[in-house]
Structures are given as structure tokens and as C-alpha cells.
Amino acid sequence: MSENRFTDSMPMGQEEYTDLLKDILSARYQRAQPLAFVHTYGCQQNVADSEKLKGMLLQMGCALTESKEDADIIIFNTCAVREHAEDRVFGNVGALKALKRQKPSLLIALCGCMMEQEHIAEKIYKSFPYVGLVFGTHVIHRFPELVFHAVTSGKRLIERGEDDGRIHEGIPIHRDGSFKGWLPVMYGCDNFCTYCIVPHVRGRERSRRPEVILREAEEMVQAGYREITLLGQNVNSYGKGLEDAVTFPQLLRQTAQIPGDFWLSFMTSHPKDASRELIDVMAENPKISSHLHLPFQSGSDRILRLMNRRYTVEKYLEIVDYAKKRIPDLALTSDVIVGFPGETEEDFRQTLELIRQVEFTSLFTFIYSPRVGTPAVKMEDPFTHEDKARRMGELLKLQEQISARRTASMVGRQYRVLVEEQAREGILNARTHGGVVVEVSGNVDLIGTFGTAEVTEARNFILRGSLLPDP
């Protein structure tokens, strides 16, 4: 693995491009502040990347808009994890053709994980000639430079780059939220699960320095953030490549010790690296969310081996049992893939049995999606989509029953909640420490504040309750 190298200021040369672009973009679009539209597909890491793009756009003198029609610059930050996400991107890019015809100076840019795949970049180049800029995840720190060349050369620019193991700090960030924020602690993945494209498009694991993470977390708390989520493709392998050995549980404990009233969450944990130390740190620190997202993917050891997951069902259940004992109100969620190549009916029955045994709070379920460049694409797959859809329906029905029992058990109890958003007129969505949503009555002024909710009603996945007066 490449040695991690760090910079504490904006990457070299990018400030100069940023300064030049203020006048260039203003003149090109005949606005004091050209308008930029950024749309994000996929995971929270993509959201965090888009927040960097927005930060750099603001420094270029742009303003952000929610309207593609008003925008001078349109950026789609793409996801490559599933075929459906890619199809959405192609459809939405195709819809921009008419807009580009109306506004010839419009700059359309595509970035993110999809663009790190050669066959996708070639398709974009051939099928969408009005896309002016394509760049991958490894060159996001060069965004000002890429925009400069795209708008001054008049030529289409494709820049995918290579994973050089660098950590580029000092990039400006414009966060989407004012009280909930994402904080990446590492990038990339070394696991190479046979179905997953992420290591191929995100590169190898590299960890940010703990002092940089802690400083950023302190700044977020001082700015009024009520929930901070530490991000990584596999946070439990945090620390690789650092000069001083620091584990993720140690980083989590240090972050939780920052003064202030806030909650601390993290995702995602790979079961092969989830340790008792991690569970102990969660149990001992009241600021850390009592929610653990621990993807199991399949309840069959045979399928787990084919997936290259490097744990067994027994190992998974051991860490789950320990977590439930140490954290009594633990909310446990997971990912599961239905229809992995060669999954038999017996393999699927074992997945259902694991779900019955664990009783997850909720599941994120997916029918296997082939990804070009992954080993699973070449595996024999005798089952039809109809077979897989039937299995998915059975799994969802089981999980719905489990979730209904769990939510029913919460009726009559009181929970500290963070009020997050307006669900509809007069009704707010508040979330418990374990990540369960409770609908409560209240004014929008309460959004972004903590309160205590008493659960009064449970309807399948929906909890209803009332906010109690402050003591």
C-alpha cells in the first residue's frame, strides 16, 4: 500500500485556479455569482465529496441553486454500487441535452465512482457529447484546475487519475446541514468483496490523521452540530498507514470526549473487523449512538466464502450477542443481498434464520446487481430474477413482522430525541439515540434541537409520540 501523504492547506496550485475562475466564470455567464447545481447519488461518502465540491464552487465565486434550469454549472456526483443508480444517471444526463441546446455555455460535469470505470467513461464520451467535464474520485482535489481547463480550452476534458495514496486536507467544505454532519475518517477499501466495485473506484484504504479529524469535529461542535457521523467504507480498519498506531475505537473514544452536547455516530463496520473493544467504547460513552450498522449480506457460510467476506455466521452472531449484552437498547441494522450468484434455496433459508435469530431493527435489502470488473460477474447464476424477487418478498415480509414487534415494544417508553425535519404540517420527525424515527407534534423552530419524546403509538415502521415539556 502506498504511504499516506498529507497536506494541511488547499492542494498546491488550486488556490490560484480558484482566484482566476472568479473573473472567468463571472464574465462567461455574465453574472456576479454564476449559479451551480450539484446532485449526489449514492452513499454518505459521496455526500461528503459533494460538500467539498460545493465548498470549492463557493470559493470560485459561484452561488448554489436547487434548479438545474437556472444553473450555469451542473454537476452529477455518481454512484457505481448498483445498476439502478447508474441507469438513473444516464437517464438524467440524457435529459440535459435540451438544456445544453438552450444554454450553449452551460458546463455539465460528471464525477464520482461511475467515472472511475473505463467502460462508463467511454460511454459518456461517445453517447453524451454535451458533457464537458468528467472526473473520478481520485482527482476531486483538482476540481478548480479541471473547471479552469474545461471552460478556457473549449474542449471536453476527461480526468480519471490513479490512486496515489494521498490524503488531501484543506479543501473547503460547504455542509448541507446545519445540525447533522458527515466527517470522513478514511477513504478507500481493501476488502475486495467479490460483488463490490468500491475498492476499484475508491482505491486502497488510507486514514486521515486523528488530530485533523478531532480538530474538524471540534469545529463542528462549536458551530452547533448536534450529530456527527464518522465515515469510512470500513471504519473498523481505521489507522492503516498512520505513523502512530491509532485504532478506530480509540479515535471514537477521543471524539466522544470533545466537550459539548452532541451525538456521535459512525458507518460502516465490516463484521470481520468489529471488535469487543468497539462495543465497549459504545457502551461506555453516552454520546455515542446506540445504533450499530453491521452488514451481514448472507446467512450462509458457503455464500459468505463466495463473497470473500472473511467471517462466518458464528463469528457474526458472537459480536451481535456481545453487543446486545453490553448495550441493552441497541438498534441493530444491516445490509443483505438476495440472489447472489449460485445462492440456493437452502442458502436463502439460512439467511432467513439469521434474521429471525438477530431480530434487526431494520434491513437494507438488495437483489444482487452485477458489476463489471468484479469476480462475481463471472460466477454461474442459474436462478432467474423472478426467483430472486420471490425470495426478496419473503424476506421483506419477515422483517416487517420483526420490525412491527420491535416498534410495539417501544410504546409507553420515553426517549431522548433529535428533532430532524418537518414530516408534514404540524408534524415533525424526531430520531432516537438508536436511530428510530418518532413522529411528534411541534413547531419547525424545534428542528435541530434535543428533546424527550414519549412513544404513544406504533404502526409497523412508524412510531408516534409527544414531546414532553423540559424539566
TAMOPE-V421923 format. One record per residue. RES is the residue in one letter. NEAR is the number of other C-alpha atoms within 10 Angstrom. Layout:
RES & NEAR
RES & NEAR
This chain:
M & 11
S & 12
E & 14
N & 19
R & 14
F & 15
T & 13
D & 11
S & 12
M & 16
P & 16
M & 11
G & 11
Q & 18
E & 18
E & 11
Y & 18
T & 22
D & 14
L & 15
L & 24
K & 19
D & 14
I & 17
L & 24
S & 17
A & 13
R & 15
Y & 16
Q & 10
R & 13
A & 14
Q & 19
P & 24
L & 24
A & 22
F & 22
V & 22
H & 14
T & 20
Y & 19
G & 17
C & 12
Q & 18
Q & 18
N & 19
V & 18
A & 21
D & 21
S & 26
E & 21
K & 21
L & 23
K & 24
G & 18
M & 24
L & 28
L & 21
Q & 18
M & 24
G & 20
C & 24
A & 16
L & 17
T & 17
E & 12
S & 12
K & 17
E & 14
D & 14
A & 23
D & 24
I & 23
I & 23
I & 23
F & 20
N & 26
T & 24
C & 24
A & 25
V & 20
R & 17
E & 15
H & 11
A & 15
E & 18
D & 12
R & 14
V & 21
F & 14
G & 10
N & 12
V & 18
G & 14
A & 11
L & 18
K & 16
A & 10
L & 14
K & 17
R & 11
Q & 11
K & 13
P & 10
S & 14
L & 20
L & 20
I & 21
A & 23
L & 25
C & 28
G & 28
C & 25
M & 25
M & 25
E & 24
Q & 18
E & 11
H & 13
I & 16
A & 20
E & 13
K & 12
I & 19
Y & 18
K & 9
S & 11
F & 15
P & 11
Y & 21
V & 24
G & 20
L & 22
V & 24
F & 25
G & 24
T & 24
H & 21
V & 18
I & 22
H & 22
R & 20
F & 18
P & 24
E & 18
L & 20
V & 23
F & 16
H & 15
A & 19
V & 20
T & 12
S & 10
G & 10
K & 11
R & 16
L & 19
I & 22
E & 19
R & 21
G & 13
E & 14
D & 16
D & 15
G & 21
R & 16
I & 20
H & 20
E & 16
G & 15
I & 20
P & 17
I & 18
H & 15
R & 17
D & 14
G & 10
S & 13
F & 20
K & 19
G & 18
W & 23
L & 20
P & 20
V & 25
M & 24
Y & 22
G & 20
C & 22
D & 17
N & 18
F & 17
C & 20
T & 19
Y & 23
C & 22
I & 23
V & 22
P & 18
H & 18
V & 25
R & 21
G & 19
R & 19
E & 25
R & 27
S & 24
R & 23
R & 21
P & 22
E & 11
V & 14
I & 19
L & 20
R & 13
E & 13
A & 23
E & 16
E & 12
M & 21
V & 21
Q & 12
A & 11
G & 16
Y & 22
R & 21
E & 23
I & 21
T & 20
L & 22
L & 21
G & 25
Q & 26
N & 24
V & 26
N & 21
S & 21
Y & 26
G & 23
K & 18
G & 18
L & 16
E & 10
D & 10
A & 10
V & 15
T & 17
F & 20
P & 21
Q & 17
L & 18
L & 21
R & 18
Q & 13
T & 21
A & 22
Q & 11
I & 15
P & 10
G & 14
D & 12
F & 21
W & 20
L & 22
S & 25
F & 23
M & 20
T & 18
S & 21
H & 22
P & 23
K & 17
D & 14
A & 21
S & 17
R & 16
E & 13
L & 18
I & 21
D & 15
V & 17
M & 26
A & 19
E & 12
N & 15
P & 14
K & 21
I & 24
S & 21
S & 24
H & 22
L & 22
H & 21
L & 19
P & 19
F & 25
Q & 20
S & 27
G & 23
S & 23
D & 18
R & 14
I & 20
L & 20
R & 14
L & 20
M & 20
N & 13
R & 20
R & 16
Y & 16
T & 20
V & 18
E & 11
K & 13
Y & 19
L & 16
E & 12
I & 18
V & 21
D & 12
Y & 14
A & 24
K & 15
K & 13
R & 17
I & 17
P & 10
D & 13
L & 22
A & 23
L & 22
T & 19
S & 19
D & 15
V & 20
I & 21
V & 23
G & 25
F & 28
P & 21
G & 16
E & 20
T & 16
E & 14
E & 10
D & 20
F & 23
R & 15
Q & 17
T & 23
L & 20
E & 14
L & 19
I & 21
R & 14
Q & 10
V & 15
E & 20
F & 19
T & 24
S & 20
L & 20
F & 12
T & 15
F & 17
I & 16
Y & 18
S & 19
P & 19
R & 17
V & 17
G & 15
T & 18
P & 17
A & 22
V & 16
K & 11
M & 13
E & 11
D & 14
P & 11
F & 15
T & 9
H & 12
E & 9
D & 13
K & 21
A & 15
R & 11
R & 19
M & 20
G & 10
E & 13
L & 20
L & 16
K & 12
L & 15
Q & 19
E & 17
Q & 14
I & 21
S & 21
A & 17
R & 17
R & 19
T & 19
A & 19
S & 12
M & 16
V & 16
G & 13
R & 11
Q & 17
Y & 18
R & 16
V & 23
L & 28
V & 27
E & 19
E & 16
Q & 19
A & 13
R & 10
E & 10
G & 11
I & 16
L & 22
N & 22
A & 32
R & 21
T & 22
H & 22
G & 20
G & 20
V & 18
V & 20
V & 27
E & 24
V & 23
S & 18
G & 17
N & 12
V & 15
D & 8
L & 16
I & 17
G & 20
T & 15
F & 18
G & 18
T & 20
A & 26
E & 20
V & 23
T & 17
E & 18
A & 19
R & 12
N & 15
F & 19
I & 15
L & 22
R & 20
G & 21
S & 17
L & 21
L & 11
P & 8
D & 6
P & 4
